[in-house]
Amino acid sequence: MDVQKSDEITQGWLYLIRFNRFGLQYARRRYFVLQNQRLKSFKSVPLSDTQEPLRSAIVDSCIRVTDKGRESFKRKVFFVFNIYNTSNHKDHLKLGASSPEEAARWIHSLQNVAAETGTDSKRRWQPFRLNDSKSAKRTISVDWTVSATMHVDAIMPDVIAPSQWKIFGCQNGLRLFKEAKDSNNSSESRAGQPAIMAVGVVEGTSEAVFKILMSIGPSRYEWDFCFHGSTVVEHLDGHTDIIHMQLCRDWLPWGIKRRDLLLRRYWRREDDGTYVILYHSVIHSKCPPQDSYIRAYIHSGGFVVSPVNQGKESVVKHMLSVDWKLWKSYFPKTSTRSLTIRMLGRVSALRELFRARAGELCSDDFLSRECVSIRVNEQQQVKPEGGQIMPMVDHMEEVKESPVSNASDEFFDFPEHSDDELESDSESSQHCYVENCQPKLSSAAGFVKKLHDLAVQRKGYKDLQEVLRESNPSSYEYGSTFPKDSNCNLPCSWASTDPSTFLIRSDSYLEDQRKYKAKGTLMQLVAADWLKSNKREDDLAGRFGGIVQKYAAHGGPEFFFVINIQVPGTTTYSLALYYMMRTPLGSCSLLERFVKGDDSFRNSRFKLIPYISKGSWLVKQSVGKKACLIGQALEINYFHGKNYIELGVDIGSSTVARGVVGLVLGYLNNLVIEMAFLIQANTHEELPETLLGTCRLNHMDASKSISIDSMNI
């Protein structure tokens, strides 16, 4: 089922996931071909280029591709992605691939095709239906400046930052690092738990290593000497779940009782093939502490698997910061550290496993044996009661050219129900359908909100800013709800950050791909809002009484660029940043093109460079330091007024983004977040790049956000 590329053709086997009239899912195996902005599906491999497809669709600048993670269909795991029309969300496709690499190749190919048509906003996505010959013959206007630079920035970070790790030893062929001390803000330092990382090279592809690390079935006994058993407590979405892991007694020192862990696990795949698996301890009502175990607490931990040597090998980084819940009067701090180092030795065991298997670790025979073991132990697993996981069963059409392995269920260990709980479609006895297992956003967001509530309850004190707000309950104006502190001492405040922290494209970038330190910004950050509401709040700049409308009333040359980052959930949070320039808009041609252009052009150019300057490794790794074209990953709603343009960035439009934000929100009080915004330059005339603006957010607190009801409207 490999995806093959020939010139401008992407083709291979995928699964078309559809819904019947009862709202139940079913999947059909089809051969897809992406060529000349057309996505076509066939029942078998086409014999010629002129063969008519079963169905086809036009892929242009109006479509969006979103990674939905993994879903299970009767003991098979698929990596799912959606394609939908931004002007009409009813026009959408749901496709599944058998591996994350295969799904990533299709996602990138579709995004490239959509970006190539970025200058033609009049064309529209055609629903995936019987071929429309008129649509297929339409000419396409191609913006080659977009596709020419699509994958150049795949690996190197865009932030200049000191290393947070210092080597202190080498053991079993692994380099051991400890996290550099940060007296200003380090959650691990305050908790007294050392953060330690082991780094080693494994002779296997990053995808194969990723599958083994995600496995919580019998295959884990072959390399994880700490592992005794594990179950999935709750499946939050395609990238996030809650797992309960029991540790065996053999590797622990004498006299120490068994430990178990309850973890929130999140994973994602980077564009360069790097896999990131992050986890931290949580509290869940469905899995209380057990009498025979002491529950250890992981402040932050996970794996980073990066391909090297042309993808034949992988660098595996394993990080842990663990509170083992030892009796401090009997066990010194060195015991905690030695336990953590011993657990990090799993990387050595993983390396030897791949050497012993000699590249045959993920063969069909090996995975088949894993599935047999899982079926035997199914009755011993703890299944959630009324959790998020829905019954998942299907009946796939068999295609001789590319059989599907049914062994992937072990490596994610999805709880499933019996076939008797399924409903069938009366119109076709050959299909078995499944209920829509896509998790509701409110459930994941509600889980994150509970973490906030627990953090607020533990605080038990009030700082100066809270006292001032309580003593002054008067209404607020837009642009004044988030205080400024240039010295970066006041919690829950903002300031501008040093532009030289970020790397942007030089004037010779198209020839040598070199970047340089930004020397300044085009606009200044003059105000910010930190708001909460029971719904999404759009067009803040256009509301009466705010800072933007006050300047508009004076009729000056000032122009505002407003970025409204919207975090949905049971309570929707909005972080609005107001950037202002005092010169006419025409003084910057690229910015003027952005403001006056269409949404497709804006989505292909607006870029964010994130950086967590202070915080735990877990959050730093989840956010990263790589520039991102936000419009290609998230849905952005644009609002344009006389003296402003506002970008409403909907975090909830991406499963991956929701997972990252879910991790960040849990640690928000202990973070210093720095960001830079710019419009990507793709031609010699547009280079070198210039930052629109920067910001620094100090120890934000969800409890200090201002309700929309208190605004002076």
QUIFEN-V366723 format. One record per residue. RES is the residue in one letter. SS is DSSP state (A for helix, B for strand, O for the rest). PHI is phi in whole degrees, -180 to 180 (none if undefined). Layout:
res=(RES	RES)
ss=(SS	SS)
phi=(PHI	PHI)
//
This chain:
res=(M	D	V	Q	K	S	D	E	I	T	Q	G	W	L	Y	L	I	R	F	N	R	F	G	L	Q	Y	A	R	R	R	Y	F	V	L	Q	N	Q	R	L	K	S	F	K	S	V	P	L	S	D	T	Q	E	P	L	R	S	A	I	V	D	S	C	I	R	V	T	D	K	G	R	E	S	F	K	R	K	V	F	F	V	F	N	I	Y	N	T	S	N	H	K	D	H	L	K	L	G	A	S	S	P	E	E	A	A	R	W	I	H	S	L	Q	N	V	A	A	E	T	G	T	D	S	K	R	R	W	Q	P	F	R	L	N	D	S	K	S	A	K	R	T	I	S	V	D	W	T	V	S	A	T	M	H	V	D	A	I	M	P	D	V	I	A	P	S	Q	W	K	I	F	G	C	Q	N	G	L	R	L	F	K	E	A	K	D	S	N	N	S	S	E	S	R	A	G	Q	P	A	I	M	A	V	G	V	V	E	G	T	S	E	A	V	F	K	I	L	M	S	I	G	P	S	R	Y	E	W	D	F	C	F	H	G	S	T	V	V	E	H	L	D	G	H	T	D	I	I	H	M	Q	L	C	R	D	W	L	P	W	G	I	K	R	R	D	L	L	L	R	R	Y	W	R	R	E	D	D	G	T	Y	V	I	L	Y	H	S	V	I	H	S	K	C	P	P	Q	D	S	Y	I	R	A	Y	I	H	S	G	G	F	V	V	S	P	V	N	Q	G	K	E	S	V	V	K	H	M	L	S	V	D	W	K	L	W	K	S	Y	F	P	K	T	S	T	R	S	L	T	I	R	M	L	G	R	V	S	A	L	R	E	L	F	R	A	R	A	G	E	L	C	S	D	D	F	L	S	R	E	C	V	S	I	R	V	N	E	Q	Q	Q	V	K	P	E	G	G	Q	I	M	P	M	V	D	H	M	E	E	V	K	E	S	P	V	S	N	A	S	D	E	F	F	D	F	P	E	H	S	D	D	E	L	E	S	D	S	E	S	S	Q	H	C	Y	V	E	N	C	Q	P	K	L	S	S	A	A	G	F	V	K	K	L	H	D	L	A	V	Q	R	K	G	Y	K	D	L	Q	E	V	L	R	E	S	N	P	S	S	Y	E	Y	G	S	T	F	P	K	D	S	N	C	N	L	P	C	S	W	A	S	T	D	P	S	T	F	L	I	R	S	D	S	Y	L	E	D	Q	R	K	Y	K	A	K	G	T	L	M	Q	L	V	A	A	D	W	L	K	S	N	K	R	E	D	D	L	A	G	R	F	G	G	I	V	Q	K	Y	A	A	H	G	G	P	E	F	F	F	V	I	N	I	Q	V	P	G	T	T	T	Y	S	L	A	L	Y	Y	M	M	R	T	P	L	G	S	C	S	L	L	E	R	F	V	K	G	D	D	S	F	R	N	S	R	F	K	L	I	P	Y	I	S	K	G	S	W	L	V	K	Q	S	V	G	K	K	A	C	L	I	G	Q	A	L	E	I	N	Y	F	H	G	K	N	Y	I	E	L	G	V	D	I	G	S	S	T	V	A	R	G	V	V	G	L	V	L	G	Y	L	N	N	L	V	I	E	M	A	F	L	I	Q	A	N	T	H	E	E	L	P	E	T	L	L	G	T	C	R	L	N	H	M	D	A	S	K	S	I	S	I	D	S	M	N	I)
ss=(O	O	O	B	B	B	O	O	B	B	B	B	B	B	B	B	B	B	B	O	O	O	O	B	B	B	B	B	B	B	B	B	B	B	B	O	O	B	B	B	B	B	O	O	O	O	O	O	O	O	O	O	O	O	B	B	B	B	O	O	O	O	B	B	B	B	B	B	B	B	B	B	O	O	O	O	B	B	B	B	B	B	B	B	B	O	O	B	B	B	B	B	B	B	B	B	B	O	O	A	A	A	A	A	A	A	A	A	A	A	A	A	A	A	A	A	O	O	O	O	O	O	O	O	O	O	O	O	B	O	O	O	A	A	A	A	O	O	O	O	O	O	O	A	A	A	A	O	O	O	O	O	O	O	O	O	O	O	B	O	O	O	O	O	B	B	B	B	B	B	B	O	O	B	B	B	B	B	B	O	O	O	O	O	O	O	A	A	A	A	A	O	O	O	O	B	B	B	B	B	B	B	O	O	O	A	A	A	A	A	A	A	A	A	O	O	O	A	A	A	A	A	O	O	O	O	B	B	B	B	B	B	B	B	B	B	B	O	O	B	B	B	B	B	B	B	B	O	O	O	O	O	O	O	O	O	O	O	B	B	B	B	B	B	B	B	B	B	B	O	O	O	O	O	B	B	B	B	B	B	B	O	O	O	O	O	O	O	O	O	O	O	O	B	B	O	B	B	B	B	B	B	B	B	B	B	B	B	O	O	O	O	B	B	B	B	B	B	B	B	B	B	B	O	O	O	O	O	O	O	O	O	A	A	A	A	A	A	A	A	A	A	A	A	O	A	A	A	A	A	A	A	A	A	A	A	A	O	O	O	O	O	O	A	A	A	A	A	A	A	A	A	A	A	A	A	A	A	A	A	O	O	O	O	O	O	O	O	O	O	O	O	O	O	O	O	O	O	O	O	O	O	O	O	O	O	O	A	A	A	A	A	O	O	O	O	O	O	A	A	A	O	O	O	O	O	O	O	O	O	O	O	O	B	B	O	O	O	O	O	A	A	A	A	A	A	A	A	A	A	A	A	A	A	A	A	A	A	A	O	O	O	O	A	A	A	A	A	A	A	A	O	O	O	O	B	O	O	O	O	O	O	O	B	O	O	O	O	O	O	O	O	B	B	B	O	O	O	A	A	A	B	B	B	B	O	O	O	A	A	A	A	O	O	B	B	B	O	O	O	B	O	O	B	B	B	B	B	B	B	B	B	B	O	O	O	O	O	O	O	O	O	O	O	O	O	A	A	A	A	A	A	A	A	O	O	O	O	B	B	B	B	B	B	B	B	B	O	O	O	O	B	B	B	B	B	B	B	B	B	B	O	O	O	A	A	A	O	A	A	A	A	A	A	A	A	O	O	A	A	A	A	A	O	O	B	B	B	B	B	B	B	B	B	O	O	A	A	A	A	A	A	A	O	O	O	O	B	B	A	A	A	A	O	B	B	B	B	B	B	B	O	O	B	B	B	B	B	B	B	A	A	A	O	A	A	A	A	A	A	A	A	A	A	A	A	O	A	A	A	O	B	B	B	B	B	B	B	B	O	O	O	O	O	O	O	O	O	O	O	B	B	B	B	B	B	B	B	O	O	O	A	A	A	O	B	B	A	A	A	B	O	O)
phi=(none	-73	-85	-113	-119	-137	55	-107	-109	-120	-147	162	-84	-137	-116	-87	-102	-129	-121	-87	-71	-92	82	-95	-86	-145	-127	-123	-85	-138	-96	-105	-133	-112	-153	53	61	-122	-105	-121	-123	-132	-75	-143	-64	-65	-84	-154	-70	-91	-66	-75	-78	-66	-146	-154	-150	-91	-104	-136	-69	-88	-97	-131	-115	-125	-83	-104	81	-111	-139	-108	-132	45	63	-132	-111	-119	-102	-104	-141	-109	-123	-143	-91	-69	-89	-155	-68	-72	-87	-152	-125	-122	-120	-129	-118	-85	-146	-66	-64	-65	-63	-65	-64	-68	-61	-65	-64	-66	-65	-63	-65	-64	-70	-65	-102	-68	-94	-109	-87	-83	-76	-128	-63	-99	-55	-76	-140	-57	-54	-101	-63	-66	-67	-69	-92	-70	-77	-123	-89	-105	-97	-69	-68	-79	-69	-67	-123	-68	-120	-72	-93	-86	-122	-70	-70	-109	-132	-92	-143	-69	-68	-94	-124	-134	-72	-133	175	-141	-148	54	79	-108	-84	-109	-124	-119	-72	-63	-70	-128	-68	-77	-159	-148	-62	-68	-67	-67	-79	78	-107	-72	-98	-127	-132	-113	-128	-150	-108	-112	-84	-161	-69	-63	-67	-65	-64	-59	-64	-68	-67	-79	-68	-126	-108	-59	-62	-70	-65	-83	-141	-95	-72	-87	-83	-117	-179	-159	-141	-90	-81	-155	-102	-83	-161	-65	-117	-139	-150	-110	-123	-109	-121	-101	-98	-77	-89	-61	-89	-82	-61	-63	92	-100	-73	-57	-118	-135	-136	-118	-123	-95	-108	-132	-137	-159	-117	-84	-64	-88	92	-78	-107	-119	-121	-123	-152	-152	-73	-138	-113	-141	-67	-81	-141	-72	-59	-103	-65	-84	-132	-104	-83	-78	-128	-96	-68	-160	-172	151	-127	-126	-115	-114	-73	-138	54	58	83	-78	-127	-139	-90	-109	-110	-122	-119	-145	-134	-123	-102	-82	58	-87	-73	-63	-74	-108	-119	-73	-62	-63	-67	-61	-66	-66	-64	-64	-63	-64	-69	-66	-64	-60	-65	-63	-64	-64	-62	-69	-62	-68	-65	-68	-80	53	84	-100	-64	-106	-70	-63	-64	-63	-69	-64	-62	-63	-65	-62	-65	-66	-63	-66	-96	-61	-70	-86	-81	-88	-104	-69	-97	65	-77	-80	-79	-99	-58	-133	-142	-151	-132	-88	-76	-86	-128	-65	-65	-153	-68	-100	-74	-101	-105	-74	-66	-65	-76	-118	54	-77	-68	-134	-106	-78	-66	-66	-87	-96	-105	-113	-85	-69	-82	-147	-78	-90	-112	-115	-112	-125	-75	-65	-94	-67	-69	-76	-62	-62	-69	-64	-66	-65	-63	-63	-64	-63	-63	-62	-62	-65	-64	-68	-67	-76	-65	69	-149	-126	-96	-62	-65	-65	-63	-64	-71	-69	-82	-132	-82	-68	-71	-110	-115	-64	105	-125	-87	-123	-72	-99	-145	-64	-85	60	-105	-84	-63	54	-142	-130	-160	-83	-110	-66	-63	-68	-68	-108	-103	-131	-71	-85	-70	-105	-61	-66	-94	-120	55	-89	-123	-136	-68	-65	-101	-177	-127	-76	-129	-113	-79	-111	-164	-154	-127	-129	-119	-139	-159	-91	-152	-71	-107	-111	52	-67	-67	-88	-86	-64	92	-81	-64	-68	-71	-65	-69	-64	-65	-82	71	-80	-83	-63	-128	-109	-118	-108	-113	-110	-89	-109	-110	-80	161	-59	-121	-93	-101	-129	-107	-108	-113	-107	-101	-133	-124	-96	-94	-60	-61	-67	-71	-124	-66	-68	-65	-65	-62	-66	-67	-92	-81	-91	-64	-64	-65	-63	-63	-86	-126	-74	-130	-120	-116	-94	-161	-96	-79	-140	159	-74	-59	-55	-73	-59	-71	-71	-86	80	-135	-110	-63	-138	-79	-61	-65	-84	-110	-128	-84	-119	-103	-104	-130	-123	-122	-59	-126	-160	-134	-119	-111	-92	-91	-90	-64	-70	-81	-134	-65	-63	-64	-63	-66	-64	-64	-60	-69	-65	-62	-66	-116	-56	-64	-104	-110	-119	-107	-119	-141	-133	-121	-158	-104	-65	-98	-119	-127	-61	-68	-85	-78	-77	-75	-135	-69	-70	-178	-129	-156	-133	-110	-101	46	-65	-137	-63	-71	-98	-69	-98	-71	-60	-64	-90	-76	-88	-100)
//
